[in-house]
Amino acid sequence: MTKLGIILASARPNRVGEHVSRWVLDAVPTGVDVDLIDLREVALPAFDGTSSPKQGLPKETDHSRAWGERIDALDALVILTPQYNGSYPGNLKTAIDFLYEEWNELPTVLVGYGWGSAGEVLPLLETLMTRLGADVVGSVGLGFREDLSVEGELFVADEKASALRELLSTLSERSLAKVG
Ligand SMILES: Cc1cc2nc3c(=O)[nH]c(=O)nc-3n(C[C@H](O)[C@H](O)[C@H](O)COP(=O)(O)O)c2cc1C
């Protein structure tokens, strides 16, 4: 895996996602080039293309071209999502909607956090990414009380940390198989 993207979806000023991103970064094998993609900085507008990205027509705006190029440069992806009203935040859905072929066959791991170990958002996000052709390798859900506090203090059990490391290693294998 030469380039791993980590999408940080939450845009809140006091987001717990930032603490979760550090936990994920700690599990990334050394030597991997990481692009931490903060959707707050990417700051895409509401979807404004004149056609569905699935049609594959040239992108019409600077922001859609820049976003497409950033994802296209990745060999693998981790998406960090909070659980908002049982689903993913709207800005993550928008960022996903902006592209189509860039997600295709991209080896992807999902990391969710929320109450109930993010058990509502993870299957929804997996369905969405699979629909777009991403190669979803697996997911890890962190739960308030079990794995982290609502303020973002992490005390994740070893099993989940090992599960994440295993998924990252599978990502690496899948992305190498794609290249080779
Ligand atoms: C708009 C909104 C809706 C939420 N809905 C849920 C929910 O349905 N399930 C849940 O487990 N937590 C829910 N929460 C709590 C979030 O999981 C918690 O605030 C978490 O810290 C959000 O991630 P962030 O801090 O990285 O933004 C909600 C929070 C917000 C702001």
The ligand as an SDF file (V2000), in Angstrom:
LIG
                    3D

 31 33  0  0  0  0  0  0  0  0999 V2000
  -26.5370   15.5980   14.9120 C   0  0  0  0  0  0  0  0  0  0  0  0
  -26.0850   14.4830   15.8210 C   0  0  0  0  0  0  0  0  0  0  0  0
  -26.8090   13.3160   15.8500 C   0  0  0  0  0  0  0  0  0  0  0  0
  -26.3830   12.2430   16.6370 C   0  0  0  0  0  0  0  0  0  0  0  0
  -27.0330   11.0620   16.5710 N   0  0  0  0  0  0  0  0  0  0  0  0
  -26.4920    9.9610   17.1430 C   0  0  0  0  0  0  0  0  0  0  0  0
  -27.0260    8.6760   16.9000 C   0  0  0  0  0  0  0  0  0  0  0  0
  -28.0260    8.4890   16.2330 O   0  0  0  0  0  0  0  0  0  0  0  0
  -26.3940    7.6100   17.4500 N   0  0  0  0  0  0  0  0  0  0  0  0
  -25.2690    7.7390   18.2010 C   0  0  0  0  0  0  0  0  0  0  0  0
  -24.7170    6.7530   18.6130 O   0  0  0  0  0  0  0  0  0  0  0  0
  -24.7610    8.9570   18.4890 N   0  0  0  0  0  0  0  0  0  0  0  0
  -25.3420   10.0660   17.9650 C   0  0  0  0  0  0  0  0  0  0  0  0
  -24.7980   11.3070   18.1890 N   0  0  0  0  0  0  0  0  0  0  0  0
  -23.6680   11.4190   19.1100 C   0  0  0  0  0  0  0  0  0  0  0  0
  -22.3620   11.3250   18.3250 C   0  0  0  0  0  0  0  0  0  0  0  0
  -22.0550    9.9950   18.0170 O   0  0  0  0  0  0  0  0  0  0  0  0
  -21.2410   11.9540   19.1430 C   0  0  0  0  0  0  0  0  0  0  0  0
  -21.5600   13.3160   19.3700 O   0  0  0  0  0  0  0  0  0  0  0  0
  -19.9080   11.8750   18.4550 C   0  0  0  0  0  0  0  0  0  0  0  0
  -18.9380   12.4820   19.2780 O   0  0  0  0  0  0  0  0  0  0  0  0
  -19.9440   12.5570   17.0960 C   0  0  0  0  0  0  0  0  0  0  0  0
  -18.6950   12.4790   16.4750 O   0  0  0  0  0  0  0  0  0  0  0  0
  -17.7710   13.7850   16.3400 P   0  0  0  0  0  0  0  0  0  0  0  0
  -17.5470   14.2930   17.7600 O   0  0  0  0  0  0  0  0  0  0  0  0
  -16.5160   13.2900   15.7230 O   0  0  0  0  0  0  0  0  0  0  0  0
  -18.5530   14.7530   15.5220 O   0  0  0  0  0  0  0  0  0  0  0  0
  -25.2400   12.3940   17.4570 C   0  0  0  0  0  0  0  0  0  0  0  0
  -24.5440   13.6120   17.4530 C   0  0  0  0  0  0  0  0  0  0  0  0
  -24.9470   14.6390   16.6500 C   0  0  0  0  0  0  0  0  0  0  0  0
  -24.1400   15.9140   16.6160 C   0  0  0  0  0  0  0  0  0  0  0  0
  1  2  1  0
  2  3  1  0
  2 30  2  0
  3  4  2  0
  4  5  1  0
  4 28  1  0
  5  6  2  0
  6  7  1  0
  6 13  1  0
  7  8  2  0
  7  9  1  0
  9 10  1  0
 10 11  2  0
 10 12  1  0
 12 13  2  0
 13 14  1  0
 14 15  1  0
 14 28  1  0
 15 16  1  0
 16 17  1  0
 16 18  1  0
 18 19  1  0
 18 20  1  0
 20 21  1  0
 20 22  1  0
 22 23  1  0
 23 24  1  0
 24 25  2  0
 24 26  1  0
 24 27  1  0
 28 29  2  0
 29 30  1  0
 30 31  1  0
M  END
$$$$
